[in-house]
């Protein structure tokens, strides 16, 4: 089993850097310690991600630090794993870097720009899912767009309640007319965002029962106070045990972001009641 953890850093401008975590063979491997040393520290946040290689690829994920106080986490998958998927994945990552270079750019605008570029690109079957979340620890909020990706989970530490971050638009590449909703959720210290690939949710045991988002949620609740790196490893280990070990059929990818900022005020009751979803 190939458990490479890979970090690649691109400089976009004097105020922007992009941190890509992938495992192509021509990059170097890095463990949790190296990850922590090489990635920029963003006050109020702790983050980590890893991709476990499967027999077929197609998954990708990035952490993007556009300012010293903002982190974007992106995860997606090419619709057709194989040789062409690597080229498409690389193109999407470059587009995310380009459209997300400005710190104030809205996630919805970034994803709409990426989608338009994919739609006009040559070739057929250029489709991909994508989850993109911008986490702002100073403003204590998370804004996200989900283009047909497996719903991420935001676990509230105070209530141990999970909020699924459902799709807000179509998968990328269907039509340049696609529009994408953006939702914003306030954060409290201890809240955990877990983003994972479809293959994590669909991994089945010998009886055909999928691991599902409930399997991810069980791990989050059992290890709620664990560090982000430990949570990622716990989720991947739980998926492996569920499947009965062995090399997965497709890539399995998990990224976790924990909000650790100092507590100010509790989230208003009315915001909790509405799940604090609001159009930005």
C-alpha positions, 0 to 999 in steps of 0.5 A: 500500500502506498501511503505517501504524504506529499507537500508542494508549495507554489508562490502566487504573489507576495501575499499568497501561497498554495500548498498542494498535498498529493502523492505523484511519484515524482514528488517527495514524501512527507510525514505528519512532522514534516507536514507541520514544519513545512506548511504555514501556521495559521493562528486559530486553525489546525489542519492536515490531509492525506490521500491513500493511493488506490488501484485507480486514481483521480482524487486531489486535494489542496490547502490554499493559504491566501493570507496569514489568516485564511485557509481554503481546503479543496477536494475533488475527483475526476469523473473518469479515473485513468491517464487523462485524469492526472492532466485534468487534476493538474489543470483544476489545481492550477485554475484554483490557484489562479482564480483564488489568488486574491484573498477576498475572492468569493468561493462561488466566484472561484468555482464558477470561473473554474467551471467555465474554464473546464467547459471550454477546454478541448476534449470529452468527459472533462467532468469533476466533483469539487468541494471548496471551503474558505475558513476564516478564523478571525471572522470565525466563519466557514464559507463553502461551495460543493460542486457535486462532491461527497458532503463534508461534515462540520462537527460542533464540539459544543453540541456534538452535532454534525452539519452535512455540507451538501451540494450547492451546484452541479459537478464541474464541466456540465455547462458553462451556465452552471451557477453555484450557491455559497453558504456561510456557517459561524464557527466556535472553538473546537469545531471540526471540518472533515472533508472526504472522498466518495470512496471513503463513504462507499467503502463496503464491508464483507456484507456490502454495508458502506462505511458512509458519512456515519462511519466518519462521524463515529470517528470524529465523535470518538476522537473529538479532541484529537489533533487534525493529523490523528483524526485523519489517520483514525478515519483512514484506519477505520475505513481500512478495518471496515473493508477488511484491509487490502489495497483500496480499489480507488484513492481514499482521501481525507482532510481535517481542519480544526478551529482552535481560536479563542472563544468569544460569544456563543453562536446565537440560538436563531443561527443554530436553528437555521444551521447558520446557512446564509448566502454570502 
